[in-house]
Amino acid sequence: MKGFACVVLMLFTALANAQTVEWINQYPGYGPSGARDIAVDNAGNVYVAGWGAYPDRSRDFLTIKYDDSGDTIWVRYYDGGANFYDDIYALAINDMGNVYVTGRSIASGNHYDIATIKYNSAGVEQWVARYAGAYGDDDEAYDIAVDDSGYVYVTGFTYSLSTGSDWITIKYDDAGDTVWTARYDDPDNSSDVPNALALDDAGNVYVTGYAYAGTEWFNITTIKYDAAGIEDWVASYNGLLSSADDKAYDIKWHGGYIYVTGQSENTNYDADYLTIKYNSLGDTVWTARYDGPGGSDDEALALAVGDDGNVYVTGESFGLNTNNDYATIKYTNAGVLEWTSRFNGTDSLADEANAIAVDDLGNVYVTGRSYASEPYTPEFDYLTVKYDASGNEQWNSRYDGTGHTQDEAHAITVDNVGYVYITGESIGTTSYEDVVTIKYATTGIEEEAGYTIQDVGYRLAVAPNPFHYQTKIRFTIPDTGCMIEEANQDISGSVGGTSEYQKPGLTIYDATGRLVKQWNYPAMRISDHISWDGTDGYARKLPSGVYFVKLEIADYQETRQLLLIR
């Protein structure tokens, strides 16, 4: 019987961070449906908003409230009157449990209006405010906020034949009556689009997006309105080239400063991440540019600011032979790059982050979509990543919907006790998109202390996770010349053999700690992964639930959690 003859490289105490799926709610509705925004209140109730098909109508506003266990409390649909397309793009809540949504809605004909709705905590509609521009063309809202006094602010665009799309920002009172509207059109009367807004403690409003700068190019444009809707200043950013596109997608206010992020073309006409910090007068404090290693387009889509003023951005960035990756960056409040973390999915194909959140400890969470070619038809999955305050990846979780085709997470939030919530759309078994919302609890699972590590290259990954039919358990085991003899399996939970080093290579346990499946080391030398179909050692289907896979080579152990959904 052969044991190990390996050089010991290091000793450490292993701490495996993991995420627990608290619940998954798949809302199928009456047909295709999807979510664009999410919020959670202090009681743990979760609110998502987007769009959904309704009988005898094309597509309506869809707003859902779940309790902290993931059970549906209420669902509300809204049709603008034309039985045509109505879409929510943004959601906000206040401390009273009121819910506010905004987007685009067709009342008659074939042109959109801005529609904003207030529901109380019981889901009872309080008011609907519609804005139809003077020229009877399309009007759409992309962001919403509510202040402590109950005033509601939305921003979007309004279109006319003479000036193209202009910015429109509206303030409503608590009864839904219009307090003021503010319109912005670039000097050339061309197309301008705002994407996001933020409020400060004094009732000032900040809006960012892009505005036409001549010869078909755009500048990042940020506007401050005072509480009365009077334009205070306009800040325009024209990047490294005057004849190039610069666009902003997100904005935050923190501690008297305004932060925006988006994209700016470099001298090669490739887009880079571009993040700007302004002071309260609209003066630029600093700018930070990020050009990914692939030397192609990089686009920052989301921004968060921590309590300490540190700034976090994420989006999609072209990698070196990896296509688009998640690229998440932390800047200090002085604009100094602290770390950059990139996530490349299992197939080195498209990975695109849409949203970011930061908790009170400085942990960072991003979500979006990640391409996977196996084990089903090539598809996008939800993909959520947690980084610690130093930018080290703590875990990633992939969700492949029951239809095993296209899934994309659009929004993420984290509550004050560390639970993480994501939502988006996922194609189910009906071949329609469903609203799928997931709640994670982040836990640190402390393993035994004092492991002897033969090589720092050992690694264990599982995807898709959660899974329905089959998942791949991938592992990296450097060729050290060591080997393990095959162990006899006793499915009751014990492993035969007498050698101190005679351990199975890969084992799966249920939530009670019972051994249900194992593969020994010789089988693992054939490939870099093992596929598991959710059966035990006797090929019997296991029930839905939480399982744990453990990689165990000599005195090295690594554990990952799996969620099987039947």
C-alpha positions in Angstrom: 0.0 0.0 0.0 1.5 3.3 -1.1 1.2 6.5 0.9 2.3 10.0 0.0 5.8 11.1 -0.6 5.3 14.8 -1.0 7.0 18.0 0.0 5.1 20.0 2.6 4.9 23.5 1.3 2.9 25.3 4.0 0.7 24.9 7.1 -2.4 26.9 7.6 -5.8 27.0 9.3 -8.5 26.6 6.6 -11.5 28.8 6.5 -13.9 28.1 3.7 -16.3 30.9 3.1 -19.6 29.7 1.6 -23.0 31.0 0.8 -26.3 29.3 1.8 -29.3 29.6 -0.4 -32.0 30.7 2.0 -34.7 30.5 -0.7 -35.5 30.8 -4.4 -38.8 32.2 -5.6 -39.6 31.5 -9.2 -42.7 33.5 -10.2 -44.1 32.3 -13.5 -47.0 34.7 -13.8 -49.3 34.4 -16.7 -46.6 34.3 -19.4 -43.2 35.9 -20.0 -42.0 38.1 -17.1 -38.9 39.6 -15.7 -37.5 41.9 -13.0 -35.3 44.9 -13.2 -35.0 46.2 -9.7 -35.0 45.0 -6.0 -35.2 46.5 -2.5 -35.5 45.0 1.0 -37.0 46.7 4.1 -35.9 46.5 7.7 -38.3 43.6 8.4 -36.7 41.5 5.6 -39.6 41.9 3.2 -38.3 41.9 -0.4 -39.7 43.9 -3.3 -39.1 43.3 -7.0 -40.4 45.1 -10.0 -40.3 44.6 -13.7 -42.8 43.4 -16.3 -45.1 40.5 -16.8 -47.7 39.2 -19.3 -51.3 39.3 -18.2 -54.3 37.6 -19.7 -55.7 39.4 -22.7 -53.0 42.0 -22.5 -49.5 42.1 -23.9 -47.3 43.1 -21.0 -47.9 45.1 -17.8 -46.0 46.7 -14.9 -45.3 43.9 -12.4 -44.5 44.5 -8.7 -44.1 41.7 -6.1 -43.7 41.7 -2.4 -42.2 38.6 -0.6 -41.8 38.0 3.1 -38.4 37.2 4.7 -39.0 33.5 4.0 -39.6 34.0 0.3 -43.3 33.6 0.4 -45.3 35.9 -1.8 -47.3 38.5 0.1 -48.9 40.3 -2.9 -48.5 40.7 -6.6 -49.7 43.8 -8.5 -50.1 44.3 -12.3 -50.7 47.7 -14.0 -51.9 48.2 -17.5 -51.7 51.7 -19.0 -54.9 51.2 -20.9 -53.8 50.2 -24.4 -53.3 46.5 -23.5 -49.8 46.9 -24.8 -46.3 47.0 -23.5 -45.7 48.5 -20.0 -42.3 48.1 -18.3 -41.0 49.1 -14.9 -37.3 50.1 -14.9 -36.8 51.2 -11.3 -38.2 50.8 -7.8 -37.9 52.6 -4.4 -39.3 52.0 -0.9 -39.5 54.1 2.2 -39.6 53.4 5.9 -43.4 53.3 5.9 -43.4 50.3 3.6 -44.7 52.3 0.7 -43.5 51.1 -2.7 -42.8 53.4 -5.7 -42.2 52.2 -9.3 -41.6 53.9 -12.6 -41.0 53.1 -16.2 -42.8 53.4 -19.5 -46.5 52.7 -20.3 -48.7 53.1 -23.3 -52.2 54.6 -22.7 -53.3 54.8 -26.2 -51.9 54.8 -29.7 -48.3 53.5 -29.9 -46.3 56.0 -27.8 -45.0 55.5 -24.3 -45.7 57.8 -21.3 -43.7 57.9 -18.1 -45.9 56.2 -15.5 -45.1 56.3 -11.8 -47.1 54.4 -9.1 -47.3 54.4 -5.3 -48.5 51.3 -3.4 -48.9 51.2 0.3 -47.4 48.3 2.4 -50.5 46.2 1.7 -50.1 46.6 -2.0 -53.0 49.0 -2.4 -52.5 51.4 -5.2 -52.4 55.0 -3.8 -51.9 56.9 -7.0 -50.7 56.8 -10.6 -48.9 59.8 -12.1 -48.5 59.8 -15.9 -46.3 62.2 -17.8 -46.9 62.7 -21.5 -44.6 65.1 -23.3 -46.0 68.1 -25.2 -45.2 66.5 -28.5 -47.1 63.2 -28.1 -44.0 61.1 -28.7 -42.2 58.5 -26.5 -41.4 59.3 -22.8 -39.6 56.8 -20.6 -38.3 56.9 -17.0 -35.2 55.0 -15.9 -34.7 55.8 -12.2 -36.6 56.8 -9.1 -35.9 57.9 -5.6 -38.0 58.9 -2.6 -37.0 61.2 0.3 -37.8 61.3 4.0 -40.7 63.7 3.4 -42.4 61.5 0.8 -41.4 63.4 -2.3 -40.8 61.2 -5.3 -38.3 61.9 -8.0 -38.0 60.2 -11.4 -35.8 60.9 -14.4 -35.9 59.7 -18.0 -36.3 61.1 -21.4 -39.0 62.9 -23.4 -38.9 62.9 -27.2 -39.8 65.5 -29.8 -39.1 65.7 -33.5 -37.4 69.1 -33.2 -35.0 68.3 -30.3 -34.8 64.5 -30.3 -34.7 62.9 -26.8 -34.3 65.4 -23.9 -33.7 64.8 -20.2 -36.9 65.1 -18.1 -36.8 65.0 -14.3 -40.0 65.2 -12.3 -40.7 65.8 -8.6 -44.0 64.6 -7.2 -45.5 65.2 -3.7 -46.8 62.5 -1.4 -50.2 62.6 -3.1 -48.7 62.1 -6.6 -49.2 65.7 -7.7 -46.4 67.3 -9.8 -44.2 69.8 -7.9 -41.9 70.6 -10.8 -40.5 69.3 -14.0 -37.0 70.1 -15.3 -36.0 69.5 -18.9 -32.5 69.5 -20.4 -31.6 69.7 -24.0 -28.0 70.0 -25.4 -27.1 73.2 -27.3 -27.4 71.3 -30.7 -31.0 70.1 -29.9 -30.0 66.5 -30.4 -30.6 63.2 -28.5 -29.7 63.2 -24.8 -30.4 60.4 -22.3 -30.2 60.3 -18.5 -29.7 57.0 -16.8 -29.7 57.5 -13.0 -30.4 60.0 -10.3 -29.4 60.6 -6.6 -30.6 62.8 -3.8 -28.7 64.6 -1.0 -29.9 65.4 2.5 -30.9 68.9 1.5 -33.4 67.9 -1.2 -31.0 68.6 -4.1 -31.3 66.2 -7.1 -28.4 64.9 -9.2 -28.9 63.3 -12.6 -26.4 61.7 -14.9 -26.2 60.2 -18.3 -25.0 61.5 -21.7 -25.7 64.4 -23.9 -24.9 65.1 -27.6 -21.6 66.9 -28.1 -21.7 67.4 -31.9 -20.7 65.3 -34.9 -22.6 62.3 -33.4 -20.5 62.0 -30.2 -21.7 62.1 -26.6 -20.3 63.5 -23.4 -20.9 62.3 -19.8 -23.2 65.0 -18.4 -24.2 65.5 -14.8 -26.8 68.1 -13.6 -27.6 69.4 -10.1 -31.1 70.7 -9.4 -32.0 72.4 -6.2 -35.1 71.5 -4.1 -37.2 73.8 -6.2 -36.1 72.2 -9.5 -33.8 75.1 -10.5 -30.7 74.0 -12.4 -27.7 74.7 -10.2 -24.9 73.4 -12.5 -24.1 71.2 -15.5 -20.8 69.3 -15.5 -19.8 67.8 -18.9 -16.9 65.4 -19.3 -15.3 65.1 -22.7 -12.7 62.3 -22.6 -9.3 61.7 -24.2 -10.7 62.4 -27.6 -13.1 65.2 -28.5 -14.6 63.0 -31.2 -15.5 60.0 -29.0 -18.4 58.7 -26.9 -18.5 59.1 -23.1 -21.6 57.9 -21.3 -22.6 57.6 -17.6 -24.8 54.8 -16.3 -24.9 55.2 -12.5 -24.6 57.9 -9.8 -24.4 58.1 -6.0 -24.2 60.9 -3.5 -22.2 60.5 -0.3 -20.9 63.0 2.2 -21.3 66.0 0.1 -19.7 64.5 -3.0 -21.2 63.1 -6.2 -19.8 60.0 -7.9 -20.7 58.8 -11.5 -19.4 55.9 -13.5 -19.7 54.7 -17.1 -17.6 54.4 -20.2 -15.1 56.7 -22.0 -13.4 55.9 -25.3 -9.6 56.0 -25.3 -7.2 57.0 -28.0 -7.8 53.7 -29.8 -11.6 54.3 -29.7 -12.0 51.5 -27.3 -14.2 52.1 -24.3 -12.7 52.2 -20.8 -14.3 52.3 -17.3 -14.5 56.0 -16.3 -15.4 57.1 -12.7 -15.7 60.7 -11.6 -15.9 62.4 -8.3 -17.5 65.9 -8.1 -17.8 68.3 -5.2 -21.0 70.1 -4.4 -20.1 72.9 -6.8 -19.8 70.5 -9.7 -16.0 70.7 -9.8 -14.1 67.6 -10.6 -12.2 66.2 -7.6 -10.8 63.2 -9.5 -11.3 60.9 -12.4 -10.2 57.3 -12.6 -9.9 55.3 -15.8 -9.6 51.5 -16.2 -8.5 49.7 -19.4 -8.8 46.0 -19.1 -6.0 43.5 -20.2 -7.8 42.6 -23.4 -7.3 46.0 -25.0 -10.9 46.2 -26.1 -14.1 47.6 -24.8 -14.7 48.0 -21.0 -18.0 49.3 -19.7 -18.8 50.2 -16.0 -22.5 49.8 -15.4 -22.9 50.0 -11.6 -21.5 52.0 -8.7 -21.6 51.8 -4.9 -20.1 54.0 -2.2 -19.2 52.6 1.3 -19.8 54.3 4.6 -16.1 55.3 4.6 -16.3 56.9 1.2 -14.6 54.2 -0.7 -15.9 53.7 -4.2 -16.8 50.4 -6.0 -17.6 50.0 -9.6 -18.4 46.9 -11.7 -19.3 46.0 -15.2 -17.9 44.1 -18.2 -14.3 44.2 -19.3 -12.6 42.4 -22.2 -10.0 40.0 -20.9 -6.9 38.4 -22.3 -8.2 35.4 -24.2 -11.2 35.3 -21.8 -13.8 37.4 -23.7 -15.8 39.7 -21.4 -15.2 39.2 -17.6 -16.7 40.8 -14.5 -14.3 43.5 -13.5 -14.8 45.0 -10.0 -12.7 47.9 -8.7 -12.3 49.6 -5.4 -11.0 53.2 -5.2 -10.3 55.0 -2.0 -12.2 58.3 -1.4 -9.1 60.0 -2.8 -9.5 58.1 -6.1 -6.5 55.8 -5.5 -7.0 52.3 -7.0 -7.0 49.9 -4.1 -7.8 46.6 -5.9 -9.2 45.1 -9.1 -10.8 41.7 -9.1 -11.8 40.0 -12.3 -14.2 37.0 -12.6 -13.9 34.7 -15.7 -16.5 31.9 -16.0 -15.8 28.3 -16.6 -15.8 28.6 -20.4 -13.8 31.9 -20.7 -16.7 33.4 -22.6 -19.0 36.3 -21.9 -19.4 37.3 -18.2 -21.2 40.6 -17.7 -21.9 42.2 -14.3 -25.0 44.4 -14.0 -25.2 45.4 -10.4 -23.2 45.9 -7.2 -23.8 46.2 -3.5 -21.5 46.7 -0.4 -22.2 45.7 3.2 -21.3 47.4 6.4 -18.0 45.3 6.6 -16.8 46.4 3.2 -17.7 43.1 1.5 -18.6 43.5 -2.1 -21.3 41.6 -4.0 -21.8 41.7 -7.8 -24.3 40.0 -10.0 -25.1 39.6 -13.7 -24.9 36.9 -16.2 -22.2 34.3 -17.1 -22.1 32.1 -20.2 -21.9 28.4 -19.8 -21.7 25.9 -22.6 -22.2 22.7 -20.5 -23.8 20.5 -19.5 -26.8 21.9 -21.4 -27.4 24.0 -24.4 -25.1 27.1 -24.4 -26.7 29.7 -22.2 -26.3 32.5 -19.8 -26.8 31.9 -16.0 -27.2 34.2 -13.0 -23.7 34.6 -11.5 -23.2 36.2 -8.2 -19.7 36.9 -6.6 -18.7 38.0 -3.1 -15.4 39.7 -2.5 -14.0 40.6 0.9 -12.8 44.1 1.7 -9.4 43.3 0.2 -10.9 42.1 -3.1 -10.4 38.4 -2.5 -13.1 36.2 -3.9 -15.0 34.5 -1.1 -17.5 32.6 -3.2 -19.4 32.6 -6.4 -22.9 31.2 -7.1 -24.3 30.2 -10.4 -28.0 29.8 -11.0 -29.2 27.9 -14.1 -32.9 28.1 -14.5 -35.1 25.1 -14.9 -35.3 25.7 -18.7 -31.5 25.6 -19.0 -31.4 28.4 -21.5 -31.1 32.2 -20.9 -31.0 33.6 -17.3 -29.8 37.1 -16.3 -29.7 38.8 -12.9 -30.3 42.6 -13.1 -30.3 43.8 -9.5 -28.8 43.1 -6.2 -29.1 44.4 -2.6 -27.8 43.5 0.8 -29.6 44.1 4.1 -28.2 45.3 7.4 -27.5 41.7 8.7 -25.7 40.5 5.6 -28.3 38.7 3.6 -27.9 39.1 -0.1 -30.8 39.3 -2.6 -30.8 39.2 -6.4 -33.4 39.2 -9.0 -33.8 39.1 -12.8 -35.4 36.8 -15.3 -34.9 33.1 -16.0 -36.4 30.9 -18.6 -38.3 28.1 -17.0 -39.7 24.8 -18.3 -42.5 26.6 -20.2 -39.8 28.3 -22.4 -41.0 31.7 -21.0 -39.0 34.1 -18.8 -40.0 33.9 -15.1 -39.1 36.3 -12.3 -36.5 34.5 -10.2 -35.4 36.0 -6.9 -32.8 34.5 -4.6 -31.8 35.1 -1.0 -28.3 34.1 0.1 -27.0 33.9 3.6 -23.2 34.3 3.7 -21.5 32.1 6.2 -17.9 31.3 7.1 -17.5 27.5 7.6 -14.5 26.8 9.7 -12.7 23.6 9.0 -10.2 21.7 11.2 -7.0 23.6 12.0 -3.5 22.7 11.1 -3.9 21.2 7.7 -0.7 20.2 5.8 -0.9 21.5 2.3 1.0 19.7 -0.4 0.5 22.4 -3.0 -1.3 25.7 -3.1 -2.8 24.8 -6.5 -5.6 22.7 -5.2 -9.0 24.1 -6.1 -12.6 23.1 -6.1 -15.5 24.7 -8.0 -19.1 23.7 -8.8 -21.3 24.9 -11.7 -24.1 25.2 -12.2 -25.1 25.7 -8.6 -28.0 25.5 -7.8 -28.7 22.7 -10.3 -31.6 20.7 -11.5 -30.4 17.7 -13.6 -26.6 17.7 -13.5 -23.7 19.7 -12.2 -20.0 19.7 -12.9 -17.5 19.4 -10.0 -14.2 20.8 -11.2 -11.0 20.4 -9.4 -7.3 21.3 -9.9 -4.8 18.7 -8.6 -1.2 19.4 -9.5 0.8 16.4 -10.7 3.0 15.9 -7.6 3.8 12.2 -8.2 1.6 11.3 -5.2 -1.2 8.8 -5.4 -4.0 7.4 -3.3 -5.1 3.8 -3.4 -8.7 3.3 -4.0 -10.8 3.1 -0.8 -13.7 0.8 -0.3 -17.0 2.7 -0.1 -19.6 2.0 2.6 -22.6 4.1 1.7 -23.7 4.2 5.4 -21.0 6.7 6.0 -17.7 4.9 6.7 -14.7 4.5 4.5 -12.7 1.3 4.6 -8.9 1.1 4.8 -6.3 1.4 7.5 -3.7 3.8 6.1 -3.6 7.3 7.7 -3.5 8.8 4.2 -6.0 6.5 2.5 -8.9 8.9 1.9 -11.4 9.2 -0.9 -10.7 12.1 -3.3 -14.2 13.5 -3.6 -17.2 13.0 -1.3 -20.8 14.4 -1.1 -22.7 14.6 2.1 -26.3 15.7 2.8 -27.3 18.4 5.2 -27.2 15.9 8.1 -23.6 14.9 7.4 -24.5 11.5 5.9 -22.2 10.3 3.1 -24.2 9.8 -0.1 -21.6 9.7 -2.9 -17.9 9.4 -3.4 -15.3 9.2 -6.1 -11.8 8.0 -5.3 -8.5 9.5 -6.6 -7.9 7.2 -9.6 -11.1 8.3 -11.2 -10.1 11.9 -10.6 -6.9 11.5 -12.5 -8.8 10.9 -15.8 -10.2 14.4 -16.1 -10.4 17.8 -14.4 -14.1 17.4 -13.5 -16.7 14.9 -12.4 -20.4 15.2 -13.4 -23.0 14.5 -10.7 -26.6 13.9 -11.5 -28.0 14.1 -8.0 -28.0 10.4 -7.3 -26.4 8.5 -4.4 -24.0 5.6 -4.6 -26.7 3.2 -5.7 -27.9 5.5 -8.5 -31.0 6.5 -6.5 -32.3 10.0 -7.1 -31.7 12.2 -4.1 -34.4 14.8 -2.9 -34.1 18.5 -3.3 -31.9 20.1 -0.7 -28.5 21.3 0.4 -25.5 19.1 -0.1 -21.8 19.5 0.5 -19.0 18.3 -1.8 -15.6 17.8 -0.2 -12.2 17.6 -1.9 -9.9 15.6 0.3 -6.3 14.8 -0.8 -4.0 13.6 2.0 -4.4 16.2 4.8 -5.9 18.8 2.4 -9.6 19.5 2.5 -11.9 21.9 0.7 -15.6 22.1 0.9 -18.3 23.6 -1.3 -22.1 23.8 -0.8 -24.5 22.6 -3.5 -28.2 23.2 -3.9 -30.2 20.4 -5.7 -33.6 21.6 -7.0 -35.9 18.8 -8.4 
